[in-house]
Amino acid sequence: MKKILLITLLIVASVTTINLFAQDPPPPPAHSSTGNQPGRGAPIGGGLFILLGLGAAYGGKKIYDIKKAE
């Protein structure tokens, strides 16, 4: 029961703070140069989903191993 409560608490804490991780940066200042303009970052969407998937698979395997040992 303690493990279920801990897992539920971690999931709730993760979901409630997810909006704090990725916020839009301010727009770059307007200027007439044709070079790189600061203010925009690289997209992280694809890599983030890969890392989340790998983390979920690793967690699932750990839970499977614990259940198998019991």
C-alpha positions, 0 to 999 in steps of 0.5 A: 500500500505504501508503494502505491501511495508513493507512486500516486504522489509522484505522478500527481506532483509530476502532472501538476508541475509539468507547465513549469518546464517549458515556457515560451521565451520572449520574442526576439527584438526587431532589427534589420540584420539578416543573421541569427536572431536570439530568443528561440530555442531548438524544438524538444518534442521528439526527444522528450517523447523518446525519453519518456517512453524509455523511462516508462519501459524501464519502470515497467521492467523494474515493476515486473521484476519486483512482482516476479521475485515476490 
